[in-house]
Amino acid sequence: MVAGRLAATERRLHTRSGREVLLQVWVEPGNEDRTDHAMQSLVRAIRWDEERFGLELDLDRFMIVAVGDFNMGAMENKGLNIFNTKYVFANPRIATDQDFAAIESVVGHEYFHNWTGNRVTCRDWFQLTLKEGLTVFRDQEFSADMLAARSTTAAAAASARAVKRIEDVRVLRAAQFPEDAGPMAHPIRPDSYQEINNFYTVTVYEKGAEVIRMLQTLVGRDGFRRGMDLYFVRHDGRAVTCDDFVAAIADANGVALGQFGRWYSQAGTPRLRASGRHDAQARRYLLAIEQSCPPSPGQPDKAPFHVPLALGLVGPDGSDRELRVFEERDGVLRQVAARTEASAHGRTVVLDVTGPRHLFVFEDVDAAPIPSLARNFSAPVTVEFDYDEAQLAFLAAHDSDPFNRWEAAQRLATDAVLGIVGGADAADRSAPLAAVLGRLLEDEALDPAFRDQLFVLPSEGFIAEQLAVVDPVALRDARNALRRCVAGALAKRWAPAWAALSDPGPWSPEPAAAGRRALKNTVLAWWVETQAPEAIAAAAAQFQRADNMTDRAGALHALLRTAAREREAALARFGRDFADEPLVLDKWFSMQATMHRHAGDPPVLGRVRALLGHPAFSARNPNRVRALVGSFCNGNLAEFHAADGSGYAFWREQVLAVDAINPQVAARLARALDRWSKFTPGRQAAMRAVLEEVAAHESLSADVREIVGKALAS
């Protein structure tokens, strides 16, 4: 039950069977005009579930209520979904294109829970991923299908799906892979918990979704639908387990998934070490795969996982080779019944990696190919292969799998940053990436939204996970050096590209227009990286005349890459113009909390502390705490991990202050020090000291005590 002074917008809809239902979105009076996109998203979600899975709304009335102070994004109470306004309110003035997409995704997610979570629910808390992993997968598929449906060509639809896949994998790698490698590592179905709130994690949600996606890869899209149908026939109205779901998929398709169950019981990110050799005389390509998984808390040894590995072989002409594949066992070649992945691009096969070692042999391969491994990110694993720069550049230009084109560019960038951290010359290491991006900048055959993804560098957090010991200041310096070198190498090309992408017409929500805006704003940020006065002027002009939040925020983000006076002027105006818009002010707080320091700038922490005293800041509002304090501690690696320990002292006081008000939000904030043991010795000592101080606090909540205790035990 929700009680308050609320007003509803309504829509009546006929379900597939012809029954009329009432849809309502409840908000505080005066906000009704911000709910249209959420209502449209709900209608699309209802239709999609009817068509994709044959699931119809079973209620006469379905309600969403949006409130400004809520710990989560949303909650799927049956027939009365409770939402944070962040995932309901939208119009071009206050919401970016990313906000519009997030609202559609979250509205879909909570609606899909009506069946996967409510009609069939969890027997106990350990089965949380039964509903969350499955429903995240469903909302990811929904979003991809909606983007594809609104695309004008088949190529654009394929690009839209690739962009969605890339965005999902970015989240997984940025948040879940580190969780798998840290003190809070746990299987998607944990064996134990101290505080259940702490197990609403990216492992349960995002990795859980990847496990469901692997099931679909193994049995195909149609086979997955058969398994879902059997799941509901068997379990509708019941509280069941993850094993019941896997059994339904297996039984509906006549496959054995016993080993696959290890994804539910073992923590950690598996590693596939691959090496290849072309035998020109025998016209064969030999691909060796070794599987391993690092130890995690309580699980020192891991049994091999069942990994579906989608791959192709890219020939010297850039096309995929025909694939006739065998596996060598005990000196004997046995042909593999290779499956074609449902969403495959080019000639792609899915191989079952089930043991610690495999040797796959591809016949009739005349010329040495380059393997394109884990296409469409077919499993949540780390794939290690010794590509050289030329091979990565070739895959970035020619791979038929869009995800792996992006992956090749990401590897080029990551390797360059790691090389610069190790002392290599930034200009030398940036040259291959600059050449690749230069070609992609002018490749009109590629959809703008996809090209935009290719131009976004790997995050500092992702690159940090590739280092044994992290010096966050050195890492930021190296990544920024790469950006400057690439920006400088393409300096003459940014301005015409930005101008060509600029659209003088009114804002449009269509994916094609959103893709152009995304690429335009990314190009603008690269241009401003050169510090050219005309680039800074262009960003300031875009900020002044923008008729939508995407372009206004994009211009402000670009200006934050410089120390020019236009930066502070734009920040001040943004704060004034949106002083009465809480969700927009959250963006304003977050952008300042994640700023990089330029020459002559004081530490960003000083700005953050000043913003704590801003009239619009309240420690009692979860969104505001996440926007300012959470963004600084989790999203500003070099400034938070300042060598003087000031960031850690700030973390300690904020965790304790927020814990007294809101333990759930405090526990999320506490996880900023999860990975303390990866940093340089001085930072390790400082982090351990503040962790011990928090742990000694007498009135600490169970939520925070579990996080801090596990961090100290690592």
C-alpha positions in Angstrom: 0.0 0.0 0.0 1.1 3.5 -0.8 -0.5 6.5 0.8 0.1 10.1 -0.3 -1.2 13.1 -2.2 -1.0 11.5 -5.7 -2.5 12.0 -9.1 -2.8 9.4 -11.9 -2.4 9.3 -15.6 -4.4 6.4 -17.1 -4.6 4.3 -20.2 -6.9 1.5 -21.1 -5.6 -1.4 -23.1 -6.9 -4.7 -24.5 -4.7 -7.7 -23.9 -4.1 -10.3 -26.5 -7.1 -12.3 -25.4 -9.3 -9.2 -25.7 -9.7 -8.4 -22.0 -9.7 -4.7 -21.1 -7.2 -3.6 -18.4 -6.5 -0.2 -16.8 -2.9 1.1 -16.6 -2.1 3.9 -14.1 1.0 5.9 -13.3 0.7 7.7 -9.9 2.8 10.8 -9.2 2.7 13.9 -7.1 0.4 16.5 -8.6 2.1 18.7 -11.2 4.3 15.9 -12.6 1.7 14.1 -14.7 3.2 15.5 -18.0 6.4 13.6 -17.2 4.9 10.1 -17.2 4.1 9.6 -20.9 7.3 7.8 -21.8 6.9 5.5 -18.8 3.3 4.7 -19.8 4.4 4.0 -23.4 7.2 1.8 -22.1 4.7 -0.2 -20.0 2.4 -0.7 -23.0 5.4 -1.9 -25.1 6.5 -4.3 -22.3 3.0 -5.8 -22.1 2.9 -6.3 -25.9 6.4 -7.7 -26.0 5.8 -10.3 -23.3 2.6 -11.4 -25.1 4.5 -11.9 -28.3 7.9 -13.2 -27.2 6.8 -15.5 -24.3 3.0 -15.7 -24.6 2.6 -14.1 -21.2 -0.5 -11.9 -20.7 -1.2 -9.4 -17.9 -3.4 -11.3 -15.4 -4.8 -8.2 -13.6 -7.7 -5.8 -14.3 -5.5 -2.9 -13.1 -1.8 -2.4 -13.1 -0.3 0.6 -11.2 3.1 2.3 -11.0 3.7 4.9 -8.3 6.8 7.1 -8.4 8.3 8.8 -5.4 11.4 10.9 -5.0 12.9 9.2 -2.0 13.4 5.5 -2.6 16.5 3.3 -1.9 16.1 1.3 -5.1 15.3 1.9 -8.7 12.0 0.2 -8.5 10.2 -2.7 -6.8 7.8 -5.2 -8.3 5.0 -5.5 -5.7 2.3 -7.3 -7.7 -0.1 -4.8 -9.4 1.5 -1.8 -7.5 5.1 -1.2 -8.7 6.9 1.3 -6.6 9.4 3.4 -8.6 12.1 6.0 -7.9 11.1 9.1 -10.0 14.5 8.7 -11.7 13.0 5.8 -13.7 9.6 7.4 -14.5 10.0 11.2 -15.1 11.1 12.0 -18.6 10.9 14.8 -21.2 13.6 16.2 -23.4 14.3 19.2 -21.1 15.2 17.1 -18.1 16.1 13.6 -19.4 19.0 12.4 -21.6 18.6 9.8 -24.3 20.2 7.4 -21.8 17.5 8.3 -19.2 14.8 7.5 -21.7 16.4 4.1 -22.5 16.8 3.4 -18.7 13.2 4.2 -18.0 12.0 1.8 -20.7 14.3 -0.9 -19.4 13.3 -0.6 -15.7 9.6 -0.3 -16.5 9.9 -3.4 -18.5 11.9 -5.2 -15.8 9.4 -4.6 -13.1 6.5 -5.5 -15.3 8.2 -8.7 -16.4 8.5 -9.6 -12.7 4.7 -10.1 -12.8 5.4 -13.5 -14.2 9.1 -14.2 -13.4 9.1 -13.3 -9.7 5.4 -13.0 -8.7 3.5 -15.7 -10.5 6.5 -18.0 -10.1 8.6 -16.9 -7.2 11.6 -17.9 -5.0 11.4 -20.7 -2.5 14.0 -18.9 -0.3 16.4 -16.0 -0.5 19.2 -18.1 -1.8 17.2 -18.4 -5.1 17.1 -14.6 -5.6 18.7 -14.9 -9.1 15.8 -17.1 -10.1 13.8 -14.0 -10.5 16.4 -11.3 -10.9 18.8 -12.9 -13.3 16.0 -14.1 -15.5 14.2 -10.8 -15.4 17.3 -8.8 -16.2 17.8 -11.0 -19.2 14.2 -10.4 -20.2 14.5 -6.6 -19.9 17.8 -6.7 -21.9 16.1 -8.7 -24.7 13.1 -6.3 -24.5 15.3 -3.2 -24.9 17.2 -4.8 -27.8 14.1 -5.8 -29.6 12.5 -2.4 -29.1 15.6 -0.7 -30.5 15.7 -3.1 -33.5 12.0 -2.6 -34.1 12.4 1.2 -34.4 15.4 0.9 -36.7 14.8 1.6 -40.4 17.0 -1.0 -42.0 18.2 -4.5 -41.1 21.7 -3.2 -40.8 20.6 -0.6 -38.3 18.6 -3.2 -36.4 21.8 -5.4 -36.1 23.8 -2.3 -35.0 21.1 -1.4 -32.4 21.3 -4.9 -30.9 25.1 -4.7 -30.8 25.0 -1.3 -29.0 22.7 -2.7 -26.4 24.9 -5.8 -25.9 28.0 -3.5 -25.5 26.3 -1.4 -22.9 25.3 -4.4 -20.9 28.8 -5.9 -21.0 30.3 -2.5 -20.0 28.2 -2.7 -16.8 29.2 -6.3 -16.2 32.9 -5.7 -16.6 32.9 -2.4 -14.6 31.0 -3.7 -11.6 30.6 -7.5 -11.6 34.0 -8.7 -12.7 35.6 -6.7 -9.8 33.0 -8.1 -7.4 33.9 -11.6 -8.5 37.6 -10.8 -7.8 37.0 -9.2 -4.4 35.9 -10.1 -0.8 32.2 -10.0 -1.6 32.5 -12.6 -4.4 29.7 -15.1 -4.3 27.9 -17.4 -6.7 24.8 -16.2 -8.4 23.0 -18.5 -5.9 24.9 -17.8 -2.7 25.3 -20.5 0.0 24.9 -18.1 2.9 24.2 -14.4 3.8 24.4 -12.2 6.8 22.2 -9.4 5.5 20.0 -10.1 2.5 20.0 -6.5 1.4 23.7 -6.9 0.6 22.9 -9.7 -1.9 21.0 -7.5 -4.3 24.2 -7.4 -6.2 25.5 -7.2 -9.8 26.4 -10.8 -9.5 22.9 -11.9 -8.7 21.4 -9.5 -11.3 23.8 -9.0 -14.2 25.9 -12.2 -14.0 22.6 -14.0 -13.4 21.3 -12.6 -16.6 24.4 -13.8 -18.5 23.9 -17.3 -17.1 20.3 -17.2 -18.5 21.7 -15.9 -21.8 24.1 -18.9 -22.0 21.2 -21.2 -21.6 19.5 -19.5 -24.6 22.8 -19.8 -26.6 23.0 -23.6 -25.8 19.4 -24.5 -26.8 18.6 -21.6 -29.2 16.0 -19.0 -29.1 13.1 -21.4 -30.0 14.4 -24.0 -27.5 14.6 -21.3 -24.8 10.9 -20.4 -25.4 10.0 -24.1 -25.1 11.8 -24.3 -21.8 10.0 -21.1 -20.5 6.7 -22.6 -21.6 7.4 -25.8 -19.6 8.6 -23.8 -16.6 5.2 -22.0 -16.4 3.2 -25.2 -17.0 5.1 -26.9 -14.1 5.4 -24.1 -11.7 2.8 -21.4 -12.2 1.6 -20.2 -8.7 4.5 -21.9 -6.9 7.7 -21.0 -5.1 10.6 -22.8 -6.7 14.4 -23.0 -7.1 17.0 -22.2 -9.7 17.3 -26.0 -10.3 13.7 -26.1 -11.3 14.3 -23.5 -14.0 17.3 -25.2 -15.4 15.5 -28.6 -15.4 12.7 -27.1 -17.4 15.1 -25.8 -20.1 16.9 -29.2 -20.2 13.7 -31.3 -20.3 12.1 -29.2 -23.0 15.1 -29.6 -25.2 16.4 -33.0 -24.3 19.8 -31.8 -23.3 22.0 -32.5 -20.2 22.8 -29.4 -18.2 24.3 -31.0 -15.0 27.7 -29.4 -15.4 26.1 -26.1 -16.4 24.8 -26.0 -12.8 28.2 -25.0 -11.6 27.5 -21.5 -12.8 25.0 -21.4 -9.9 27.3 -22.7 -7.2 30.7 -21.4 -8.0 31.9 -17.8 -7.7 34.5 -16.1 -9.8 35.1 -15.1 -13.4 36.4 -18.1 -15.5 39.4 -17.5 -17.7 39.9 -19.0 -21.1 43.5 -19.0 -22.3 43.5 -19.5 -26.1 46.4 -20.0 -28.5 46.3 -20.7 -32.2 48.5 -22.2 -34.9 48.0 -22.5 -38.6 49.4 -25.6 -40.3 49.7 -24.5 -43.9 50.7 -27.9 -45.2 47.8 -29.7 -43.6 45.4 -26.7 -44.3 44.4 -26.7 -40.6 44.0 -24.2 -37.9 44.6 -25.5 -34.4 43.0 -23.7 -31.5 44.0 -24.7 -27.9 41.7 -23.6 -25.0 42.7 -23.9 -21.3 40.0 -23.1 -18.7 40.7 -21.9 -15.1 39.0 -19.8 -12.4 40.8 -18.0 -9.6 40.1 -18.8 -6.0 37.4 -16.8 -4.2 36.3 -16.6 -0.5 35.4 -20.1 0.6 36.1 -21.6 -2.8 39.9 -22.2 -3.2 39.4 -24.7 -6.0 36.9 -24.6 -8.9 35.7 -27.4 -11.1 35.5 -26.7 -14.9 32.4 -24.7 -16.0 30.4 -25.5 -19.1 31.2 -22.5 -21.3 29.5 -21.9 -24.7 32.2 -20.3 -26.8 31.0 -18.6 -30.0 33.7 -18.0 -32.5 34.6 -17.3 -36.1 37.9 -17.3 -38.1 38.5 -14.1 -40.0 40.6 -14.6 -43.2 43.2 -12.2 -44.7 40.5 -10.7 -46.9 38.3 -9.8 -43.9 35.7 -12.4 -44.5 34.8 -15.4 -42.3 36.1 -18.8 -43.2 33.9 -21.8 -43.6 34.1 -23.8 -40.4 34.5 -27.6 -40.3 35.6 -28.3 -36.8 37.0 -31.3 -35.0 38.2 -31.9 -31.5 41.4 -33.9 -30.7 41.0 -36.4 -27.8 43.6 -38.9 -27.0 45.2 -38.4 -30.4 41.9 -39.0 -32.3 40.0 -36.3 -34.2 36.3 -36.4 -33.7 34.0 -34.0 -35.6 32.2 -31.5 -33.4 28.5 -31.1 -34.0 28.9 -27.3 -34.0 25.8 -25.2 -33.5 25.3 -21.9 -35.2 24.5 -19.2 -32.7 21.0 -17.8 -33.1 22.2 -14.2 -33.3 25.4 -15.0 -35.2 27.1 -12.6 -37.6 29.0 -14.2 -40.4 30.1 -17.8 -40.0 30.0 -18.4 -36.3 29.9 -21.7 -34.4 29.3 -22.3 -30.7 31.8 -24.8 -29.1 31.3 -26.4 -25.7 34.3 -25.8 -23.5 33.7 -28.2 -20.6 37.1 -29.4 -19.5 40.4 -27.8 -18.3 41.9 -28.3 -21.8 40.6 -28.6 -25.4 42.2 -28.7 -28.8 39.9 -27.8 -31.6 41.0 -28.4 -35.2 39.5 -26.5 -38.1 39.9 -28.2 -41.5 40.3 -26.7 -45.0 41.8 -23.4 -43.8 44.2 -22.3 -46.6 45.6 -19.1 -45.1 46.3 -18.1 -41.5 43.2 -16.6 -40.0 42.6 -14.4 -37.0 40.3 -16.0 -34.4 37.3 -13.9 -33.3 36.6 -15.4 -29.9 33.5 -15.2 -27.6 31.4 -13.4 -30.3 28.6 -11.4 -28.9 30.2 -12.0 -25.5 28.8 -15.6 -25.5 29.9 -16.2 -21.8 30.8 -14.0 -18.8 34.5 -15.0 -19.0 37.8 -13.4 -19.6 39.4 -14.5 -22.9 43.1 -14.3 -23.1 44.7 -14.4 -26.6 48.0 -12.9 -27.6 46.8 -10.6 -30.4 49.3 -8.1 -31.7 48.4 -4.6 -32.6 48.0 -5.3 -36.3 45.6 -8.2 -35.6 43.5 -6.1 -33.3 43.4 -3.3 -35.8 42.3 -5.7 -38.5 39.5 -7.2 -36.4 38.3 -3.7 -35.5 38.0 -2.9 -39.2 36.7 -6.2 -40.5 35.2 -8.6 -37.9 31.7 -9.5 -39.0 30.6 -9.6 -35.3 29.9 -6.0 -34.2 30.6 -6.8 -30.6 34.1 -8.2 -31.4 34.8 -5.2 -33.6 34.2 -3.1 -30.5 36.2 -5.5 -28.4 39.2 -5.3 -30.6 39.2 -1.5 -30.3 38.9 -1.8 -26.6 41.8 -4.1 -26.4 43.9 -1.8 -28.4 43.1 1.1 -26.1 43.6 -1.0 -22.9 47.0 -2.4 -24.1 48.1 1.2 -25.0 47.2 2.5 -21.5 48.9 -0.4 -19.8 52.0 0.2 -22.0 52.1 3.9 -21.0 51.7 2.9 -17.3 54.7 0.7 -17.8 56.8 3.5 -19.2 56.2 3.3 -23.0 56.0 6.5 -25.1 52.3 7.7 -25.3 52.6 8.9 -28.9 54.0 5.5 -30.1 51.4 3.5 -28.2 48.5 5.7 -29.3 49.3 5.6 -33.0 47.5 2.2 -33.9 44.4 3.3 -32.0 44.4 6.7 -33.7 44.6 5.0 -37.1 41.7 2.7 -36.3 39.5 5.5 -34.9 40.4 7.7 -37.8 39.0 5.2 -40.3 35.9 4.5 -38.2 35.2 8.2 -37.9 34.5 8.4 -41.7 32.9 4.9 -42.1 29.4 6.0 -43.0 28.4 2.3 -43.5 28.4 2.0 -39.7 25.5 3.2 -37.6 26.3 6.4 -35.6 25.3 4.7 -32.3 27.7 1.9 -32.9 30.5 4.2 -34.0 29.9 6.1 -30.8 30.7 3.0 -28.7 33.9 2.5 -30.6 35.1 5.9 -29.6 34.5 5.5 -25.9 37.7 4.4 -24.1 37.7 1.7 -21.5 37.0 3.0 -18.0 39.8 3.6 -15.5 38.1 0.9 -13.3 38.2 -1.7 -16.0 41.8 -1.0 -16.8 42.7 -1.1 -13.1 41.4 -4.6 -12.9 44.1 -5.6 -15.5 46.9 -4.4 -13.2 48.4 -6.4 -10.3 49.0 -3.3 -8.3 47.1 -0.1 -9.0 48.5 3.5 -8.7 45.3 5.3 -9.7 47.1 8.6 -10.3 49.5 7.0 -12.7 46.7 5.2 -14.4 44.7 8.4 -14.9 47.8 10.1 -16.3 48.3 7.3 -18.7 44.7 7.2 -19.9 44.6 11.0 -20.3 47.9 10.9 -22.2 46.4 8.4 -24.6 43.3 10.6 -25.1 45.5 13.7 -25.7 47.6 11.8 -28.3 44.6 10.4 -30.2 42.8 13.7 -30.1 45.9 15.5 -31.4 46.5 12.9 -34.2 42.9 13.5 -35.4 42.8 17.2 -34.6 41.7 18.4 -38.0 38.9 15.9 -38.3 36.9 16.5 -35.2 35.4 19.9 -36.2 33.9 18.7 -39.6 32.7 15.5 -38.0 30.9 17.4 -35.2 29.4 19.8 -37.7 28.2 17.0 -40.0 26.4 15.3 -37.0 24.8 18.5 -35.8 21.0 18.5 -36.5 19.3 21.9 -36.6 15.9 20.3 -36.4 13.8 19.7 -33.3 14.7 16.9 -30.8 13.5 13.5 -31.9 13.3 10.4 -29.6 14.0 7.9 -32.5 17.0 5.7 -32.2 18.6 7.1 -35.4 18.5 10.6 -34.0 19.7 9.5 -30.6 22.6 7.7 -32.2 23.7 10.8 -34.0 23.4 12.9 -30.8 25.6 10.3 -29.0 28.3 10.3 -31.6 28.2 14.1 -32.0 28.7 14.6 -28.2 31.5 12.0 -28.1 33.2 13.7 -31.0 32.8 17.1 -29.3 34.5 15.7 -26.1 37.5 14.4 -28.2 37.7 17.8 -30.0 37.8 19.7 -26.7 40.5 17.3 -25.5 42.8 19.1 -28.0 42.2 22.3 -25.9 41.7 24.3 -29.2 39.9 27.6 -28.5 37.4 26.9 -31.3 36.5 23.5 -29.7 35.9 25.1 -26.3 33.8 27.8 -28.0 31.8 25.2 -29.9 31.0 23.3 -26.7 30.0 26.5 -24.9 27.8 27.5 -27.9 26.1 24.0 -27.9 25.5 24.3 -24.2 23.8 27.7 -24.7 21.5 26.8 -27.5 20.7 23.1 -26.8 17.0 22.3 -26.8 17.4 19.0 -25.0 19.2 17.6 -22.0 21.3 15.1 -24.0 23.1 18.0 -25.9 23.2 20.3 -22.9 24.8 17.6 -20.7 27.1 16.4 -23.5 28.4 20.0 -24.0 28.9 20.4 -20.2 30.8 17.0 -20.0 33.1 18.2 -22.8 33.7 21.5 -21.0 34.7 19.6 -17.9 37.6 18.3 -19.9 39.2 21.7 -19.8 40.2 24.3 -17.2 38.8 27.2 -19.4 36.6 29.8 -17.8 33.7 28.5 -19.8 33.6 25.4 -17.6 32.7 27.2 -14.4 30.3 29.5 -16.2 28.4 26.6 -17.7 28.3 24.7 -14.3 26.9 27.8 -12.6 24.2 28.3 -15.3 23.2 24.6 -15.2 22.8 24.8 -11.5 20.6 27.9 -11.7 18.5 26.8 -14.7 17.6 23.5 -13.0 17.5 24.5 -9.4 13.9 23.2 -9.1 14.6 19.9 -10.9 15.8 17.3 -8.4 16.7 14.7 -11.0 18.7 17.2 -13.1 20.5 18.4 -10.0 21.6 14.8 -9.4 23.4 15.0 -12.7 25.0 18.3 -11.7 26.2 16.9 -8.4 27.5 13.8 -10.1 29.4 15.6 -12.9 31.3 17.7 -10.4 32.0 14.7 -8.1 33.7 12.9 -11.0 35.7 15.8 -12.5 39.3 15.3 -13.4 41.7 17.8 -11.9 43.4 20.1 -14.4 46.6 22.2 -13.9 45.9 24.8 -11.3 42.8 23.1 -10.0 42.4 22.3 -6.3 41.6 18.7 -5.3 38.1 17.7 -6.4 37.3 16.6 -2.8 37.2 20.3 -1.8 34.5 20.9 -4.4 32.6 17.8 -3.1 32.8 19.0 0.5 31.5 22.4 -0.5 28.6 20.8 -2.3 27.6 18.9 0.9 26.6 22.3 2.1 24.6 23.2 -1.0 20.9 24.0 -0.1 19.8 21.2 -2.5 21.9 18.5 -0.9 20.3 16.2 1.7 21.8 13.2 3.2 18.3 11.8 3.7 17.7 11.6 -0.1 19.2 8.4 -1.5 19.5 9.8 -5.0 21.4 12.8 -3.8 23.8 10.8 -1.7 24.5 8.4 -4.6 24.9 11.4 -7.0 27.5 13.3 -4.9 29.1 11.0 -2.3 28.8 7.7 -4.3 30.0 9.2 -7.5 33.1 10.6 -5.9 34.0 7.5 -4.0 33.2 5.0 -6.7 33.6 7.0 -9.9 36.6 9.2 -9.4 39.4 6.8 -8.9 42.4 9.1 -8.9 40.8 11.9 -6.7 39.3 9.5 -4.2 42.5 7.5 -3.9 44.6 10.7 -3.3 48.0 9.7 -1.8 47.3 11.8 1.3 44.4 9.6 2.4 41.9 12.5 2.4 39.4 10.6 0.3 39.5 7.7 2.8 38.8 10.0 5.7 35.9 11.5 3.8 34.6 7.9 3.1 34.8 7.0 6.8 32.8 10.1 7.9 30.2 9.7 5.2 29.7 5.9 5.7 29.1 6.5 9.4 26.8 9.5 8.9 24.7 7.8 6.2 24.5 4.5 8.2 22.7 6.3 11.0 20.0 7.3 8.5 20.0 4.7 5.8 22.0 1.5 6.2 21.2 0.1 2.8 22.7 3.2 1.0 25.6 3.2 3.5 26.4 -0.4 2.7 26.6 0.4 -1.0 28.9 3.3 -0.2 31.0 1.1 2.0 31.9 -1.1 -0.9 34.1 1.6 -2.4 37.0 0.1 -0.4 36.2 -3.6 -1.3 39.3 -3.8 -3.5 41.7 -2.1 -1.0 44.3 -4.9 -1.4 44.9 -4.1 -5.1 46.4 -0.7 -4.5 49.9 0.5 -3.7 51.2 -0.3 -0.2 50.7 3.2 1.3 47.1 3.3 0.1 46.5 -0.2 1.3 47.6 0.8 4.8 45.5 3.9 4.8 42.4 2.0 3.6 42.8 -0.7 6.1 43.1 1.8 8.9 39.8 3.5 8.1 38.1 0.1 7.5 39.2 -0.9 11.0 37.9 2.4 12.4 34.5 1.9 10.9 34.4 -1.7 12.0 35.0 -0.6 15.6 32.0 1.7 15.6 29.6 0.4 18.2 26.3 1.3 16.5 27.2 0.1 13.1 24.3 -1.5 11.1 24.4 -5.2 10.1 24.4 -4.0 6.5 27.7 -2.1 6.8 29.3 -4.5 9.3 29.1 -7.3 6.8 30.7 -5.3 4.0 33.5 -3.9 6.2 34.1 -7.3 7.9 34.5 -9.1 4.6 36.8 -6.4 3.2 39.1 -6.7 6.3 39.1 -10.5 6.0 40.3 -10.5 2.4 
